[in-house]
């Protein structure tokens, strides 16, 4: 289309920001921009020509539209819409090319030039117009907001492709950018292609929306249909006198709530949730969540107790004696603890003391002690293993918003025992993992075990206070130091150190053998043990604090006899050392593990581990060098500091020990702790390390028939250590009969069994000088160069002759227990 003549050389620019004017189109628009209002007020005539172009809202300057295609338009029907707003009608005339600006203020005036449109050749225009018409017809069916008159108007312009494209672009609801793109295209074929592609995209979008709407309508219609049918079904059931299963379920739950005698707060919450359940459809997911929640509330024993709260102490004592041999101190403390609970059972305040915590090596009967307590006081017993628990929700429960949520271990235990006052054993509490991304389970356990807080323990799943004050909690641990201090502070610690060989033999006769005979299908006519054979198993095959290895060895012998009996071998087996070697192999431990011959630089120390007490050999070696100290054996920081302190102390006492100062500087020391694969730490090896360094530097041998332990300061003070009972039992099991302890540990000897104390000698020291005086022997005489060297055995005999003779036994003295067989 050619611009009508005459065309002015320059025209003012009317910048449009939210709409587009097409040639042969009419548009009413309000002008509020300052440059547009200035233009209109500078031309007060009724009609005048301008050039119209789309300008950016943030930068409507004339330079942005220079070189682009605009529309020559006529302004008419001016109306003042406000103080700074003018409404006008624009009649589009033709496309023009915008040139450079000849004026910029107060409104731009641009040079304009006529343009020629390139008309399509052949049937290209017809095919493109058919695409546009087909898309318009489809949109008319799919989109209610699409102009209904547009397909008819386009049909009348089939002979003018340019006007056809402009009309479709202006009326089809395109975005501003798409309409301006149609203005810029002088090639009519490209303009029709642009319009057709945009309409086809709108068709695809409308089809997707129509599919979604149709599916939604189907679901809504189905829901309405189901609702209508349910209403009809309910009406039919009402006429027949039948009840709705959904309503019946809610009514049953309400009746159970009323009959359960729940606390007022719990009953109120249960009724509220049941009313919510009644309003939900059984097909909804929340219905099942609420139903499970109400079932959990009803299943918990809110007020159901075991019965008589009176604790019969004589029954408790009888039960402990019947099921456990020895452990006199543990039994005494259990009875004292239960006595206090018995006296304060009927008082509301301060009726619950600390939590019992059994600490000892594996296999010493910690769990069975809890079972005996529960059986003796007539309460249900349940064991909760918390070893490895790392999620707070395992203790407090999961919130109901999570899929598959459940209450915590404590509430689950209450549901299983179905009483509110059971005996709950928290097993392996020292192996509970510390806090992480999922919360701190130890902090949650602190609330469970604290008598001042557990009266209103809130589980996250129930979101209701649960009274745990009536629960008797008993914890077990292998290492007390692994329990956090705030939690340890709330516990009544009862240490169970382990058993001697005599006690293991008696336990075997009383408890282990009768049970194992029954489990293996044999009798005492098939297999006969003696005190000696049982003692041999306990000392040579399973030297441990507990009973598990001992019991496994007994079971191995019984399995072998059961196999032979099943193969028709009759007669009794007398278990002796030969039979044990046949079944169990060679003994795993020597008759006396401890070395008792004096040696230079080698000391027998005592260590405490989670499995009980153990002997610890400490070796020191000197060699020419520059005063360097080497320590090996996988040690912790505390033990390495003990070695440094011991070395400093020996250097400070060099003159008293007759050590040449020059040799201290020119000698390297190597301190080694055997069993390098085992982690060792703690300060109690200080005395033994100091003794080893003093021995190797002075060339004086150390007594090996005495085991020593104690922490040493730089001033030579021997400080108190822990685990005395375990360490003394370790020395006793290893054949040693003398132990050196710090003087402040003399009070701890009462924990050592009397049978062990009778066969042991104890020496108590306050300073390292006393240790050196008692355990460090005189240096052996060195033979002259022209004399024949003395025999080593005679040299050792000369050394040993300077001290009192020590008893040497091949095994612990075991009095024959009553009733032995």
C-alpha positions in Angstrom: 0.0 0.0 0.0 1.4 3.4 -0.9 1.1 6.4 1.3 -1.3 9.1 -0.1 0.1 12.3 -1.4 1.2 14.7 -0.3 3.3 13.4 2.6 4.9 16.0 4.9 8.7 15.8 5.3 8.5 15.7 9.1 5.7 14.9 11.6 5.5 14.9 15.3 5.9 11.5 17.0 3.1 10.2 19.2 4.7 7.4 21.3 2.4 4.5 22.3 3.4 2.3 25.2 0.5 -0.1 25.7 -1.3 -0.4 22.4 -0.7 -0.4 18.6 -2.5 1.4 15.8 -2.7 -0.4 12.4 -3.3 1.2 8.9 -7.0 1.4 8.2 -7.7 0.9 11.9 -9.3 3.2 14.5 -8.3 3.3 18.2 -9.4 5.4 21.1 -6.5 5.9 23.6 -5.7 8.0 26.6 -2.5 10.0 26.6 -0.7 10.7 29.9 3.0 10.9 29.0 4.4 14.5 29.2 5.7 14.6 25.6 2.4 13.3 24.2 0.3 15.7 26.2 2.6 18.6 25.1 2.1 17.5 21.5 -1.7 17.4 21.7 -1.9 20.8 23.5 0.5 22.4 20.9 -2.0 21.4 18.2 -5.4 22.7 19.3 -7.0 22.0 15.9 -9.7 19.4 15.6 -7.7 17.1 13.2 -4.1 16.9 12.4 -1.6 14.2 11.3 1.1 12.5 13.5 3.3 9.5 13.1 2.6 6.7 15.7 5.2 4.2 16.9 5.6 1.8 19.8 8.2 3.1 22.3 9.8 1.4 25.3 8.3 2.5 28.6 11.7 3.1 30.2 13.3 4.9 27.2 10.8 6.6 24.8 13.4 8.7 23.1 13.4 9.5 19.3 16.7 7.7 18.7 15.0 4.4 19.7 12.5 4.5 16.8 14.7 6.0 14.1 14.8 3.7 11.1 11.8 1.6 12.2 8.4 1.4 10.6 5.6 3.6 12.1 2.1 4.4 11.2 0.8 7.7 9.7 -2.3 8.5 11.7 -4.9 11.3 12.1 -5.8 12.6 15.5 -9.4 13.6 16.1 -12.1 13.7 18.8 -10.0 15.2 21.5 -11.4 15.1 25.1 -9.8 16.3 28.3 -10.0 13.2 30.7 -8.1 15.0 33.5 -5.6 17.6 34.4 -2.7 15.6 32.8 -4.7 13.2 30.6 -6.1 13.6 27.2 -8.3 11.1 25.3 -8.1 11.1 21.5 -9.2 8.9 18.6 -6.4 7.8 16.2 -7.2 6.7 12.6 -4.4 4.7 11.0 -3.6 5.7 7.4 -0.5 4.0 6.2 3.0 2.7 7.1 5.9 5.1 6.9 9.6 4.9 7.7 10.8 7.0 10.6 13.9 9.1 10.0 16.1 11.3 12.2 14.7 13.8 14.7 14.5 17.4 13.7 13.1 18.4 17.1 13.3 16.8 20.5 11.7 19.2 23.0 9.0 19.5 24.2 8.1 16.5 21.9 10.0 14.8 19.1 9.5 15.6 15.4 10.8 13.0 13.0 11.5 13.0 9.3 9.2 10.5 7.6 9.3 8.7 4.2 6.8 6.6 2.3 7.3 2.9 2.0 6.1 0.2 -0.4 4.7 -3.1 0.7 5.8 -6.3 -1.2 2.7 -8.2 -2.2 2.7 -12.0 -2.4 2.9 -13.8 -5.7 0.8 -16.8 -6.8 -1.2 -18.9 -4.3 1.1 -18.2 -1.3 -1.2 -15.5 0.1 -4.3 -17.7 -0.3 -2.7 -20.6 1.6 -1.5 -18.4 4.4 -4.9 -16.7 4.7 -6.5 -20.2 4.9 -4.2 -21.1 7.8 -5.2 -17.9 9.6 -8.9 -18.5 9.0 -8.6 -22.2 10.2 -6.8 -21.1 13.4 -9.3 -18.4 14.0 -12.2 -20.8 13.6 -10.6 -23.3 16.0 -9.9 -20.6 18.6 -13.5 -19.4 18.4 -14.5 -22.9 19.6 -11.9 -23.3 22.3 -11.6 -19.8 23.7 -14.8 -18.0 24.8 -13.0 -14.6 24.9 -11.9 -14.8 21.2 -13.8 -12.2 19.0 -16.7 -14.1 17.4 -16.9 -11.6 14.5 -13.3 -11.9 13.5 -13.6 -14.9 11.1 -16.4 -13.1 9.2 -14.5 -9.8 8.9 -11.4 -11.7 7.7 -13.5 -13.5 5.0 -14.5 -10.1 3.5 -10.9 -9.1 3.1 -9.8 -12.2 1.2 -8.8 -10.0 -1.8 -6.5 -7.7 0.2 -3.8 -9.8 1.9 -2.2 -6.7 3.6 -5.5 -5.5 5.2 -6.3 -9.2 6.1 -3.0 -9.6 8.0 -3.4 -6.2 9.7 -6.9 -6.9 10.8 -6.0 -10.4 12.2 -3.0 -9.0 14.1 -5.0 -6.2 15.6 -8.1 -8.2 16.7 -6.6 -11.6 17.7 -5.4 -10.5 21.1 -1.7 -10.6 20.4 0.9 -9.2 22.8 2.2 -5.7 22.1 5.5 -7.1 20.8 3.8 -9.4 18.4 1.5 -6.7 17.0 4.5 -4.3 16.6 6.3 -7.1 14.7 3.4 -7.3 12.3 3.7 -3.5 11.8 7.4 -3.8 11.0 7.0 -6.5 8.3 6.6 -4.8 4.8 6.6 -8.2 3.1 2.9 -9.2 3.2 3.8 -13.0 3.0 6.1 -12.7 6.0 3.4 -10.8 7.8 0.8 -13.5 7.1 3.2 -16.2 8.2 3.9 -14.3 11.5 0.1 -14.0 12.1 -0.6 -17.6 11.2 2.2 -19.0 13.5 1.0 -16.9 16.4 -2.6 -18.0 16.1 -1.5 -21.7 15.8 0.4 -21.4 19.0 -2.7 -20.0 20.7 -4.6 -22.9 19.3 -2.2 -25.4 20.9 -2.3 -23.6 24.2 -6.1 -23.4 24.1 -6.3 -27.1 23.4 -4.2 -28.0 26.4 -6.3 -25.7 28.6 -9.5 -27.3 27.2 -8.2 -30.8 27.9 -7.4 -29.8 31.5 -10.8 -28.2 31.9 -12.6 -31.2 30.4 -10.8 -33.6 32.8 -11.5 -31.4 35.7 -15.2 -31.2 34.8 -15.3 -35.0 34.5 -13.8 -35.4 38.0 -16.1 -32.8 39.5 -19.1 -34.4 37.8 -18.0 -37.8 39.2 -17.7 -36.3 42.7 -21.1 -34.8 42.4 -22.5 -38.1 41.2 -20.9 -40.0 44.1 -22.1 -37.4 46.6 -25.6 -37.7 45.2 -25.5 -41.5 45.3 -24.2 -41.5 48.9 -27.0 -39.2 49.9 -29.5 -41.6 48.3 -27.8 -44.6 49.9 -27.9 -42.9 53.3 -31.6 -42.1 52.8 -32.3 -45.7 51.8 -30.4 -47.0 54.9 -32.3 -44.6 57.1 -35.6 -46.0 55.7 -34.4 -49.5 56.3 -33.1 -48.8 59.8 -29.5 -49.5 58.9 -26.5 -47.4 59.9 -23.8 -45.8 57.8 -20.5 -47.6 58.2 -18.6 -44.3 58.3 -20.9 -42.9 61.0 -20.9 -46.2 62.8 -17.1 -46.2 63.0 -17.1 -42.7 64.4 -19.8 -43.6 67.0 -17.8 -46.7 68.0 -14.7 -44.5 68.5 -16.6 -42.1 70.7 -18.0 -44.9 72.8 -14.4 -46.3 73.3 -13.2 -42.8 74.3 -15.9 -42.5 76.9 -15.3 -46.0 78.2 -11.5 -45.7 78.3 -11.3 -43.4 81.4 -8.8 -41.1 79.7 -7.4 -38.0 81.3 -9.6 -35.0 80.6 -7.1 -33.3 78.2 -6.5 -36.5 76.3 -10.3 -37.3 76.1 -11.0 -33.8 74.8 -8.4 -34.1 72.1 -9.6 -37.5 71.1 -13.2 -36.3 70.8 -12.2 -33.3 68.7 -10.2 -35.5 66.3 -13.1 -37.9 66.1 -15.4 -35.1 65.0 -12.9 -34.1 62.4 -12.8 -37.8 61.3 -16.6 -37.8 60.9 -16.5 -34.8 58.6 -13.9 -36.5 56.3 -14.6 -38.9 53.4 -13.3 -42.4 54.1 -11.5 -42.3 50.7 -9.3 -39.3 51.8 -5.7 -39.9 53.0 -6.2 -37.7 56.1 -9.0 -40.0 57.2 -6.7 -42.9 57.7 -4.1 -40.7 59.4 -6.7 -39.5 61.9 -8.1 -43.0 62.4 -4.6 -44.3 63.3 -4.0 -41.5 65.6 -7.2 -42.1 67.6 -6.4 -45.8 67.7 -3.0 -45.0 69.2 -4.6 -42.7 71.8 -7.0 -45.4 72.8 -4.4 -48.2 72.9 -2.1 -46.5 75.4 -2.4 -47.4 79.1 -3.2 -43.9 80.4 -4.4 -45.1 83.8 -3.9 -48.9 83.8 -1.3 -50.0 86.4 0.3 -53.3 87.2 -1.7 -53.6 90.4 -0.3 -53.4 93.9 2.3 -50.6 94.2 3.8 -52.2 97.4 7.3 -53.4 96.8 8.0 -56.7 98.7 11.7 -56.3 99.5 12.1 -59.9 100.7 10.8 -61.1 97.3 13.2 -58.8 95.5 16.1 -60.1 97.6 15.1 -63.7 97.0 14.7 -63.2 93.3 18.2 -61.5 93.0 19.8 -64.3 95.0 18.0 -67.0 93.0 19.0 -65.6 89.6 22.5 -64.1 90.3 25.5 -65.4 92.2 27.8 -62.9 93.8 27.3 -59.2 92.9 26.7 -58.4 96.6 27.3 -54.7 96.3 25.0 -54.4 93.3 22.2 -56.3 95.0 22.6 -54.2 98.2 22.3 -50.9 96.2 19.3 -52.2 94.3 17.5 -53.1 97.5 18.4 -49.7 99.0 17.0 -47.9 95.9 13.8 -49.9 96.0 13.4 -49.3 99.7 13.4 -45.6 99.2 10.8 -45.9 96.4 8.7 -48.1 98.7 8.7 -45.6 101.6 7.9 -42.6 99.3 5.5 -44.4 97.0 2.4 -42.7 98.4 3.8 -39.2 98.5 3.2 -36.9 95.6 6.4 -34.9 95.9 9.9 -36.3 95.7 8.6 -39.8 95.3 11.1 -40.7 92.6 14.8 -40.6 92.9 17.6 -41.1 90.3 17.5 -43.6 87.5 19.3 -46.9 88.0 22.3 -47.4 85.6 24.2 -50.7 85.5 27.7 -50.2 84.2 30.0 -53.1 83.5 31.6 -55.2 80.8 29.5 -57.3 78.4 28.1 -60.6 79.7 28.0 -59.6 83.4 24.3 -59.9 83.9 23.1 -56.3 83.6 20.0 -57.1 81.6 19.1 -60.1 83.6 19.3 -58.0 86.8 16.6 -55.7 85.4 14.4 -58.7 84.5 14.8 -60.0 88.1 13.8 -56.7 89.5 10.7 -56.5 87.3 9.7 -60.1 88.2 10.2 -59.6 91.9 8.0 -56.5 92.1 5.4 -57.8 89.8 5.8 -55.4 86.9 6.0 -55.9 83.2 9.5 -55.7 81.7 10.4 -54.3 78.3 13.9 -53.8 76.9 14.6 -50.8 74.5 18.0 -51.0 72.7 19.2 -47.4 71.9 22.6 -48.3 70.6 23.2 -46.4 67.3 20.1 -44.3 67.6 20.9 -41.0 65.9 17.5 -39.4 65.2 15.6 -37.5 67.9 12.3 -38.7 66.4 13.2 -42.2 67.5 12.7 -41.0 71.1 10.1 -38.2 70.7 8.2 -39.7 67.8 7.5 -38.3 64.3 5.0 -35.6 63.6 1.8 -36.6 62.0 2.6 -34.5 58.9 5.2 -37.2 57.8 4.2 -40.2 55.8 4.3 -43.4 57.9 4.8 -41.4 61.2 4.8 -43.3 64.5 5.3 -42.5 68.1 8.7 -42.8 69.7 10.3 -45.9 71.3 9.0 -45.0 74.8 5.4 -44.7 73.8 5.6 -47.8 71.6 7.0 -49.7 74.6 4.0 -48.5 76.8 1.6 -49.8 74.2 3.3 -53.2 74.1 3.4 -53.7 77.9 -0.1 -52.2 78.2 0.6 -50.7 81.7 1.7 -47.3 82.7 4.2 -48.4 85.4 6.4 -51.0 83.7 10.2 -51.6 84.2 11.8 -50.2 81.0 15.4 -51.1 80.4 17.3 -48.5 78.2 20.0 -50.8 76.9 23.4 -49.6 75.7 22.7 -45.9 76.4 26.4 -45.2 76.2 26.3 -46.1 72.5 23.6 -43.6 71.6 24.8 -41.3 68.9 25.2 -37.6 69.6 23.2 -34.9 67.9 23.2 -34.4 64.1 21.0 -33.0 61.3 18.1 -35.0 62.7 18.3 -33.6 66.2 19.9 -34.8 69.4 18.5 -38.0 70.7 20.5 -37.7 73.9 18.7 -34.4 74.7 15.3 -36.2 74.2 16.4 -39.0 76.4 17.3 -36.5 79.1 13.7 -35.4 79.3 12.6 -39.0 79.4 14.9 -39.9 82.3 14.6 -36.7 84.3 12.2 -37.3 87.2 11.4 -33.6 87.3 10.3 -33.6 83.6 9.0 -37.0 82.6 5.7 -36.5 84.4 4.5 -34.5 81.3 6.6 -36.0 78.5 5.2 -34.9 75.1 5.5 -37.2 72.2 5.5 -35.4 68.8 3.1 -37.9 67.2 0.6 -37.8 70.0 1.2 -34.1 70.9 -0.2 -34.9 74.3 1.5 -35.1 77.7 2.4 -38.7 78.7 3.1 -39.4 82.4 6.3 -41.4 82.7 6.8 -40.8 86.4 5.5 -44.2 87.3 7.9 -46.0 85.0 10.9 -47.6 86.6 13.7 -46.9 84.2 16.9 -48.9 84.3 19.8 -48.1 82.0 22.8 -50.2 81.0 26.2 -49.1 79.7 29.7 -50.5 79.2 31.5 -47.2 79.6 30.2 -44.6 82.0 32.3 -41.8 80.5 30.6 -42.2 77.1 27.3 -41.0 78.7 27.0 -37.2 78.6 27.5 -35.5 82.0 23.9 -34.0 82.2 22.5 -37.5 81.6 25.0 -39.2 83.9 24.1 -36.8 86.7 20.5 -38.1 86.8 21.6 -41.7 87.3 22.3 -43.9 90.3 25.3 -45.8 88.9 25.8 -49.4 90.0 29.1 -50.9 88.8 29.3 -54.6 87.9 33.0 -55.3 87.5 32.9 -59.0 86.5 33.4 -62.5 88.0 36.3 -64.4 89.4 37.1 -68.0 88.3 35.5 -69.3 91.5 32.3 -67.3 90.9 32.1 -68.5 87.3 32.4 -72.1 88.5 29.6 -71.6 91.0 27.4 -69.8 88.4 28.0 -72.7 86.0 26.7 -75.3 88.6 23.7 -73.2 89.7 22.5 -71.6 86.4 24.4 -72.4 83.2 24.7 -76.2 83.3 21.0 -77.0 84.1 19.8 -74.7 81.3 22.4 -75.8 78.7 21.7 -79.5 79.5 18.0 -78.9 78.7 18.8 -76.9 75.6 21.1 -79.6 74.1 19.0 -82.6 74.9 21.5 -84.4 77.1 21.8 -85.1 80.8 24.4 -85.5 83.5 24.5 -89.2 82.6 26.0 -88.2 79.2 28.4 -85.5 80.4 30.0 -84.9 83.7 31.9 -81.8 84.7 34.1 -81.2 87.7 35.2 -78.0 89.5 38.7 -78.5 88.0 37.3 -78.7 84.5 35.1 -75.7 84.9 37.9 -73.7 86.4 40.1 -74.8 83.5 37.6 -73.5 81.0 37.2 -70.2 82.9 40.9 -69.6 83.2 42.4 -71.1 80.1 39.7 -70.8 77.4 37.6 -67.8 78.3 39.5 -65.4 80.5 37.0 -62.5 80.5 35.0 -60.3 82.9 31.6 -61.7 81.8 30.1 -65.1 81.1 29.4 -65.1 77.4 32.7 -66.7 76.3 32.5 -69.1 79.2 29.0 -70.2 78.3 30.0 -70.6 74.6 32.8 -72.9 75.6 30.4 -75.0 77.7 27.9 -75.1 74.8 30.7 -76.3 72.5 31.4 -79.3 74.7 27.7 -80.1 74.9 27.2 -79.9 71.2 30.0 -82.3 70.6 28.5 -84.7 73.1 25.0 -84.3 71.6 26.4 -85.2 68.2 28.0 -88.4 69.5 24.9 -89.3 71.3 22.8 -88.8 68.2 25.3 -91.2 66.5 24.4 -93.9 69.1 27.5 -93.4 71.3 26.5 -94.2 74.9 28.2 -93.7 78.2 29.3 -90.7 80.2 32.0 -88.3 79.2 34.2 -87.1 82.1 35.3 -83.6 81.1 39.0 -83.2 81.9 41.9 -81.4 80.2 42.4 -84.0 77.5 38.7 -83.9 76.6 38.8 -80.1 76.5 41.7 -80.1 74.2 39.9 -82.5 71.9 36.8 -80.3 71.7 38.1 -76.8 72.3 41.6 -77.1 71.0 44.7 -75.9 72.8 44.2 -73.5 75.6 44.0 -69.9 74.4 45.7 -68.5 77.6 48.8 -69.5 79.5 48.4 -70.9 83.0 49.9 -67.6 84.3 49.8 -64.9 81.8 51.7 -62.4 83.9 55.5 -62.5 83.7 57.1 -62.4 87.2 60.9 -62.4 86.4 62.4 -59.0 87.0 63.5 -57.1 83.9 65.1 -53.8 83.0 62.7 -51.4 81.4 59.6 -53.6 81.4 56.7 -52.9 83.8 53.4 -54.6 84.4 50.6 -52.0 84.5 46.8 -52.2 84.8 44.3 -50.8 82.4 40.5 -50.4 82.4 38.5 -51.0 79.2 34.8 -51.3 78.4 35.3 -55.1 78.6 36.8 -55.0 82.1 40.3 -54.7 83.5 43.4 -55.9 81.6 47.1 -56.2 82.2 49.2 -53.8 80.2 52.9 -54.3 79.6 55.0 -51.2 79.2 58.4 -51.5 77.6 61.2 -48.9 77.6 64.4 -49.0 75.6 67.4 -46.7 75.5 69.9 -46.3 72.7 72.6 -43.8 71.8 71.2 -40.6 70.4 70.4 -37.0 71.2 67.8 -37.1 73.9 64.8 -37.8 71.7 61.7 -39.5 73.0 59.7 -41.9 70.9 56.3 -43.3 72.0 54.4 -46.0 70.0 51.3 -48.2 70.6 48.3 -46.2 69.3 47.9 -43.9 72.3 45.5 -41.1 73.1 46.6 -37.5 73.9 46.2 -38.0 77.7 48.5 -41.0 77.7 51.1 -39.3 75.6 51.1 -36.4 78.0 51.6 -38.9 80.9 54.7 -40.2 79.1 56.1 -36.7 78.7 55.4 -35.9 82.4 57.1 -39.2 83.4 60.2 -38.5 81.4 60.5 -35.0 82.9 60.1 -36.4 86.4 62.9 -39.0 85.9 65.2 -36.3 84.6 64.5 -34.2 87.6 65.4 -37.2 89.9 68.4 -38.3 87.9 70.9 -37.7 90.7 68.8 -39.7 93.3 68.5 -42.5 90.8 72.3 -42.4 90.1 71.7 -41.5 86.5 74.5 -39.6 84.8 73.3 -36.2 83.4 75.4 -36.7 80.3 73.7 -40.0 79.5 70.2 -38.3 79.6 71.3 -35.9 76.9 73.1 -38.5 74.8 70.4 -41.2 75.0 67.3 -41.7 73.0 64.3 -43.3 74.7 61.6 -45.5 73.0 58.5 -46.2 75.1 56.3 -48.9 73.6 52.8 -50.2 74.7 52.2 -53.6 73.1 48.9 -54.6 71.5 49.3 -51.6 69.1 46.0 -52.2 67.4 44.1 -51.4 70.6 43.4 -47.8 71.4 44.8 -46.8 74.8 44.2 -43.6 76.7 44.0 -42.3 80.2 46.3 -41.0 83.0 46.4 -44.1 85.2 49.5 -45.5 83.5 51.7 -42.6 84.7 53.3 -44.6 87.6 54.1 -47.6 85.4 55.6 -45.4 82.7 57.7 -43.5 85.2 58.9 -46.8 86.6 59.9 -48.1 83.2 61.9 -45.0 82.3 63.6 -44.9 85.6 64.5 -48.6 85.2 66.0 -48.4 81.7 67.9 -45.2 82.5 69.4 -46.5 85.8 69.9 -50.0 84.6 68.0 -51.4 87.5 65.4 -54.3 87.0 61.8 -53.9 88.0 59.7 -56.4 90.0 57.2 -58.0 87.6 55.2 -59.9 90.2 53.6 -56.6 91.3 51.1 -54.8 89.1 50.9 -51.0 89.6 48.6 -48.2 88.6 48.3 -44.5 89.4 48.5 -41.1 87.9 51.7 -39.1 88.5 52.3 -35.4 88.6 55.5 -33.5 87.8 56.2 -33.2 91.6 56.0 -37.0 91.9 52.6 -37.2 93.6 50.6 -40.4 92.9 47.0 -39.5 92.3 43.7 -41.4 92.6 42.5 -43.5 89.6 39.3 -45.2 88.7 38.3 -48.8 87.9 40.1 -50.3 91.0 37.8 -53.4 91.2 38.2 -54.2 87.5 42.0 -53.8 87.6 42.4 -55.9 90.7 40.3 -58.7 89.2 42.4 -58.6 86.0 45.6 -59.0 88.1 43.9 -61.9 90.1 42.8 -63.7 86.9 46.4 -63.4 85.5 48.0 -65.0 88.5 49.4 -61.9 90.2 48.9 -61.7 93.9 50.2 -58.2 94.7 48.9 -54.8 93.5 50.3 -51.3 94.1 47.6 -48.6 94.3 47.5 -44.9 95.1 46.9 -44.3 98.8 43.7 -42.4 98.0 42.2 -45.6 96.4 42.4 -47.6 99.6 38.7 -46.8 100.2 37.8 -48.6 96.9 39.0 -52.0 98.1 35.6 -52.6 99.7 34.3 -53.1 96.1 36.7 -56.0 95.6 35.1 -59.4 96.4 36.2 -60.7 99.8 37.4 -64.0 98.2 39.8 -62.0 96.1 41.0 -59.7 98.9 41.9 -62.8 101.0 44.4 -63.9 98.4 45.8 -60.6 97.4 48.3 -58.2 99.0 47.9 -54.4 98.5 50.5 -51.7 98.9 49.4 -48.0 98.9 51.8 -45.2 97.9 51.5 -41.5 97.9 54.7 -40.5 96.0 56.7 -41.8 93.2 59.7 -42.2 95.5 57.8 -44.9 97.4 57.0 -46.7 94.1 60.7 -46.6 93.1 61.8 -47.8 96.5 59.4 -50.8 96.5 59.6 -51.9 92.9 63.0 -50.9 91.6 65.7 -53.5 92.4 69.4 -53.0 92.7 71.4 -53.2 89.5 73.0 -56.6 88.8 76.7 -57.0 89.4 78.7 -56.6 86.1 81.5 -59.2 85.7 85.0 -57.9 85.3 86.7 -58.3 81.9 89.1 -61.0 83.0 86.4 -63.0 84.9 84.0 -65.5 83.3 80.5 -64.1 83.0 78.0 -65.4 85.5 75.1 -67.5 84.4 71.9 -65.5 83.8 69.8 -67.7 86.0 72.2 -67.2 88.9 72.3 -63.4 88.4 68.5 -63.3 88.5 68.5 -65.5 91.6 70.9 -63.0 93.3 68.6 -60.2 92.5 65.5 -62.0 93.8 67.3 -63.0 97.0 67.4 -59.3 98.1 63.6 -59.2 98.6 61.1 -61.4 100.4 59.9 -64.5 98.6 56.6 -64.0 96.7 54.1 -66.8 96.4 53.7 -68.1 92.9 50.5 -70.0 92.0 49.5 -71.6 88.7 45.9 -70.6 89.2 43.7 -68.8 91.6 43.0 -70.5 95.0 39.5 -71.8 94.7 37.7 -73.1 97.8 35.3 -75.9 96.8 31.8 -74.4 96.8 29.0 -76.0 98.7 27.0 -78.4 96.5 29.8 -78.8 93.9 29.7 -82.0 91.9 
